[in-house]
């Protein structure tokens, strides 16, 4: 199971944990960014095209976006 799948299945618990301070809010931001990347990939864009589209949507650097993608695709 990847980190993205885990967060997706337990999103309400993750939101609660962020509210009480157990999990940093950046987890939800990274989840939103990766969700958009995943959407662009499912629509049929190539990896690099999806990265460019998400960069335009969220104004993040390519290096940072690649780190988020690797992090969310990591097995837990």
BELJOZI-V451270 format. One record per pair of residues at least 12 apart in sequence whose ideal C-beta (glycine too) atoms are under 7 Angstrom apart, sorted by the first residue. I is the first residue (numbers start at 1). J is the second residue. D is the distance in whole Angstrom. If there is no record, write none. Layout:
I & J & D
I & J & D
//
This chain:
1 & 76 & 6
2 & 72 & 7
2 & 73 & 5
2 & 74 & 7
2 & 75 & 6
3 & 71 & 7
3 & 72 & 5
3 & 74 & 6
3 & 76 & 5
4 & 34 & 6
4 & 72 & 4
4 & 73 & 7
6 & 76 & 6
7 & 31 & 5
14 & 27 & 7
30 & 68 & 5
30 & 71 & 7
30 & 72 & 7
33 & 54 & 6
33 & 58 & 6
33 & 60 & 7
33 & 65 & 7
33 & 68 & 5
34 & 68 & 6
34 & 69 & 6
34 & 72 & 4
36 & 54 & 5
36 & 57 & 6
37 & 50 & 5
37 & 54 & 5
37 & 69 & 6
40 & 53 & 5
40 & 54 & 7
51 & 65 & 6
//
